Amino acid sequence: MSNLVDDRLARLRADFPILSRTIDGQPLVYLDSAATALKPSAVIRDERAYSESYTANIHRGRHLLSEEASSAYEAARQCAARFLNASPSSIVFVKNATEGLNMVARGLGLQKTDRVLTSIAEHHSNLVPWMREASVWFIERDPLQPLSPDDVLEALKTFRPRVLTLSHASNVTGIIEPILEICHMAKSEGVITVVDASQSAPHLSLDVEAMGCDFLAFSGHKMLGPSGTGVLWGRYELLDKLDPLVLGGGTVQRVTASGYELKAVPHRLEAGTPNVAGVIGLAAAMSYLRAIGFDAIGAHEEMLARSLEEELGQIPGVRVIMSRHKPRLALAQIVPDSQGFNADDLASLLSNTYNIMVRSGYHCAHPLFDHLGLSQGAIRASAYLYNTTDEILQFAQALRSILTRF
């Protein structure tokens, strides 16, 4: 199926209980999926099943409930491995992409003299950890265009970094980077590659072997999964060299009064009791996405992106920032020309008057907003597989109505 046609989309929307909610008798329109995606019943069901039927700690008991919980947790690791075309032994469960990226930045043992190459378009979570550990340098680019592999190669040869770290897709522009070509290029230069897949994992089929990266991280909550979950994947030989960010229960094979012996990867990197229910729910989310199919998701989202582009382009007095390159995310920033514009106030009006939920502010991307001259921030509409073109039209009409008052 080329896209989520009407009857299938209606059935899919029925999978999301929150979409049946009304506020003052009117349905809500959720256009903030780049921040957090809604949860389907399958995810809620599997999370609840753990709490209702087999709550126990994992890998710490021989009783039935512990074995059931441990089995479900490790089955989730297998699911994540299939999702990325990876080995289960290279899958580390984390609480979000931020934690995963910090684990890599801190664990590589970088020095302040080491250079890390990145882009001005990065989320703070893929920028601040590297700033703390090393010297960060930026690829010269136009952030409203996909990265040019030639520009990346020039920067690699100029700066000779130890690490190249990039977002696969931008949470501000919706641009999807040519990450496969870039990673293979960096590999030929002997550079460690790290991919922040927070904005691509919900929308694209990911194959880490084909991509050729060394590390990749994403959060569960942006891809229909529970909050407090995520995945860090790394090449086993590199994961094995990481200095663990946290030590304690679950990470050690043996402890004596004089020292300790760490477990093998991935368990040495998963300290303490994990979010077992959340990880089980994350597996349900990954299975749900795979069942729909990323080709169908991508076709539907391109239809939504075209609708955003067309409808917002007809509103006078606003600057619209979104990717014009395919593939792309169905995501747009809206900045009214008015000097008195306040993103938070506009988002509040959309919510309180029209039940339309959008993001406002700087989206954890201050350097990019500074570069684009967006000192007042912006509102962001981000659509996902459960949205409709009618909702995009409602958003555009509401925005036009509000702006005519100012």
N, C-alpha and C positions, 0 to 999 in steps of 0.2 A: 504494500500500500504506500502510495507516494506521500500522503500526508494524513493527518487526523481528520478525516471528513466528518460531516456533521453528526451522523448517528454514532460513530465511534467516539467522537469528542464528548457527546452527551453522556455516554456510558462511562467514559473516563472521569469526567467531572463528578459523577456520582460516587466515585471512589474516594472523594475528599470531603469528609464530613463538614469541615468548616465552611465549605461553599454553600451549605444549606442554611447558614446563619443569616438572619436578617437584622437590620438595625433600623428602628423606627419604621418597620414594615417593608424596608427596601433591602435588596441583596447587597452584599459587599463586593467590591471590585478590587482584587488584590494584584497590585503591580509593583511588588517589592521583593520578587523572588531572588534577585541578585544578592539581597541581604540574607534572607532565609526563605526556603521553599515551604509550601504547605505539605502536610503529611497524609498519605493515602491510608485507607483502612488497614491494608496489609501490614504496614509498618506499626501502626497502633496496636493491632491484634497480636503481632509477634512479640512486641515489647511487653504487652500486658500478660501474655501467656507465661513468660518467665516469672513475672511477679506473682501470678496466681497459681502456677502449677509446679515449678521446679526452682524456686529461689534457693540459691546456695552459692558459696564462694567456689571459684574454679581452681583446679590444679592443687587443691589443698585438702582434699578429703577423698575417702574411698567409699563413702555412702552413696546411695542411689541418686539423690538430688544433686550432689556435687558432680557425679559422673555425667548426669544428663546436662547440667549447665556447662561443664567443661566441653562436652561433645558439641553442644550448640555453638559455643564460642569459637572452637576450632573449625567448625563447619563454616562459620562466618569468615574466617581467615581464608578458607578455600574459595569461598564466594568472591572475596576481594581479589584473590589471585586470578580467578577467571575474568573478572571485570577488567583487569589490567594486562592480561596475558603474561602473568608472572608466576614465580614459584611461591608457594605459601610461606616458605622459610624467609622470604624477603619482605613480608608484609608485617608492619608494626602498627598496632592500633594506638591512636593518639586521641586527645580530646578535641583537636581541631587542627587545621593546617598551620596555624600560628605555632602551636607546640611542635609540630613536625619540623617546621623550618628552623625553629630555635634549636631543636635537637641536632640538626645538621650543622648550623652555623657555629654552635658551641662545641659540638663533638669532633669537628675536624681538626681542632688544635691550631687554629689560625693565629698568626701574629699580626700586630698592627702594621707591620711592614708588608704583609701579604695583600695582594690586590684582588678585589672582587669586582667584576664587571656586571653592570645591570642597566636598567632603563629608567628614565624619568617617570614612566607610566606605572611603576610598581605600587602595590598596596603596602601600607606601612609594615605589615607582617613579613613582607619579603624585602624589607629595606633596613629597618631599625636593628634587627638582630645582626646583620652584617656590618652595620656601622659600629656596633659595639665591639665586634671581634677583629675587624680588619680595616683596610683602607678602600673605600667604595669609589668607583669610577663609573661614569655614565657614557653609554653609546650615544653619539650625536644622531638625533633623529627628529622627524616630525611625528609627534604622538598621535596625530589624526590620520596617519597612514600606517599600514603594517610595517614592521621592521624589515629593512632591506638586508638580506644575507650578506651582500657586499659591504654594507656599512658595519655589520657585526664582525665580519672577517677583518676589516681594516682596524677596528677597535681591538680585536684579539691580538693582532700583530703589533699594534702600537703600545698597548698597556701591558701585555704579557701577564694576564691575571692568573691566579690559581683557580678561581671559581668564576663561572658564568651562571647567574641566577636570573630567571625571567618568568613572568606570568605567561601562561599559555593564552589566556584571554583577559581583556581589560574589563574591570568592573566600572570604569568610567566611560569608555568609548565604545565598548562592545567589539573591539577589533580582536580577531583571532590571529595570532602570530604564526608564521611558518616555522613552527618549533622543530619539526623533524629535520628540516634542512639545516637549521641553526645548530641543533645538537650534534649532528654528524660533523659539521664544520668544526665545532669546538673540540670534538673528540680527536679530530686530525691534528689539532694544535696542542693536544695533551692537557686540556682544561677540564676540570670537574664541572659537570652541568647539573643544575638544580632547577626543577620546574614547579612553579606554583600552579596547580591545576584546579584551584578552588572554583574558578568560573568556567572551566571547560568540562570537568567531570560530570556536571549535570546535563550537558548538552551534546557531548561528542564521545564517540567510541575511542577509548584510549588503549594503546598497545605500547608498553614501555620498551619492548624488544625492538619494535620497528622504529620507535622514536629515538632510541639510542641515548637517552639521558642516563644520568647516574643516580639521581634522587628525584622523587616526585611526591608531592603532598596535596591532599585535598580534605575539605571538611564534609561531614555527613549532612549537616543541617541545610546546606545549599542544594542538595540533590535528593530531597524528599526524606532524608534520614533524620534521626533524632539529634537534638543539640547535645554537645559534649562528646561527639564521636568524630573520628577522622582516620585517615590512613596515611602513613609514611611508607613509601616503597623506596628501596635502595638496592643497588647491586650488592649481593651478599658479601663479597670481599670488602666492599667499602663500609657497609653496615657493621661488619665485624671489627673494623678499625675505629668506629666512633666511640669516643669517651661518653658513657651514659650521662644524660642530663640529671637523672635522679637515680639513687640506689636505695635498696631496701628489700622488703618482702617480695618474693616472686622473681627477683633478679639474680639470686645467688644459689649456687649448687651446694656450697658448704661454707660455714663460718666457724672459725676458732677464735680463741682469745687473742691470737696474734695476727689474724688476717682473714681473707675471704677469697672464694673462688667463684667467679661469675658463671652464670648459665650461658648457653650458646644463644646467638641471635635466632629469633627475634625476642625471646623471653627476657634477656638481660636488659632490653630497652623498654619493658613494660612493667614499671615498678608499682607495687601496691595492688590493692583490689581494683580491677578496672570497672568501667561502666558496662557490666555484662548485658543488662537489658538493652542498653543503647546500641551496643555492637550487634546484637541479634536483630534489632530494628534496622540497623544500617544494612545488614545483609538482605533484609526484605526489600529495602529501597533499591539496592543494586539489582536484585532479581526483577523487580517491577520495571525498572528502566530497560533492562535487557529484553524483557518480554514485549514491551512496546516496540522497541527497535530504534536505534539512533538515527537511521535514515528517515523514518517517519517523524521522529521528534524534530529533526533538522528542517524537514520540508514544512512542517507546521509553523515552526518558529520563524522561518524566512517569510512566510505569509504574514505573520504578526509584525515582523520588522518592516515589511513593505507598507503595512497599514500605518505603523507609527510614522514612517517617513512621509507618507502621503498626507495623513491627517494633520500632523504637526506642522508640515510645510505650508499649510494653508492658513496658519494663525499669524496675523501681522504682529510685529513688535516683539518677537521672541527669537532668540538664538537657539538653534537645535544642534546638539553635538551627538553624533552617532556614526557608526561605521557605514560607509557606502560600499564596502568591499565584501564579497561573498566568499566563503561562509562568514557569518557574523552572528552575534547575539542579538536578540530582540530587546534592545536596550537603548534608551535615549536620555540625554540630559537636556533640560529646558531652562533657559536663562532669559527672563524678560528684559527688555531694553531699559525699562524704568529704573532710574537711579535709586528710587526708594524701595526697590524689590527686596523682600526678605524670604529666603527659601523656606525657613521653618514656618512662617505665617502662611505661605501659599500651600504647603503640605497640610497644615492644620485645617485650612479652609476646604481643601479637597476632601479630607476625611470627615470633618464635622458637617459639611453641607451635602456632600455627594456620596459618602461611604466609599471613597476611592483612596486606597492606601499606596503611597509612594514614599520614596526615601528623600530626605532633604539634608543639605550640608555639604561636606567635603569628601565623604565616602572613604575615609582613611587613606586619602591620596593627596595630601597637602602639596607635595612638590609638583604634581601634575596640574593641580588647580592653579598654583602660582604661575606655572609655565604658560597656561592658557589664559591667564589674566582674569580668572574667575574669583575675585576677592570676596564676593558676596555668596559664594557657594552656588548650588543649583538644586533643582529637584530632578530625581531620576525615576523614570518609569521602566521597569524591567518585567517582561512577560515570560511565561514558561508554558509548558505543554498543556496546562489546564485553562489557559486564557483563550478568549475569543476575539475576533475582529470587532464584534459589537462592543466589547469592553473597551477596546482601543478608541472606538468612536465616542463612547460615553466620556472617556477621559478627555479627549480633545474638545468635546463640546463643553464640558465643565470648565476646563482651563480657559477656553475662549470667553465663557460667561464671566468668570472671575476677573480676567484681565480687562474686560470692558468697564469694570467699576473703578479702575485706577487710572 
